[in-house]
Amino acid sequence: MIKSAGLMLALAAGVALTGCASAPKTMYGWEGYQPQVYQHLKGESPDQQIAALEKDLQTMSAKGKSAPPGFHAHLGMLYSISGKPDQVVAQFEDEKKLFPESATYMDFLLAKMNKGAN
């Protein structure tokens, strides 16, 4: 009887502690970013992906979240495929501002883009 009371108490404590646990907060708002990268690899229309990612940016902003690493670079690449160089530059600059460690690569891509325009 004492053994079963101790077991019940331990079980009740475990349930109570589990109920208090909350999901960890993420640093970034991922929204549909990962599925959109997959859609790109499958060959989905860049314009559809741009629309989805732009919508995700609005959702993240409304939630007070930041875009994850690579988000703006990927969006810039999609703008490049769509022939919108001004948006490419804006997205690559955003990537550099948010993730300074990407600056060298973003500068390389911007230089390649500028060299191709001449």
Buried (B, 14 or more C-beta within 10 A) or exposed (E): EEEEEEEEEEEEEEEEEEEEEEEEEEEBBBBBBEEBBEBBEEEEEBEEBBEBBEEBBEEBEEEEBBBBEBBBBBBBBBBBBBEBBEBBBBBBBBBBEBBEEBBEBBEEBBEEBEEEEE
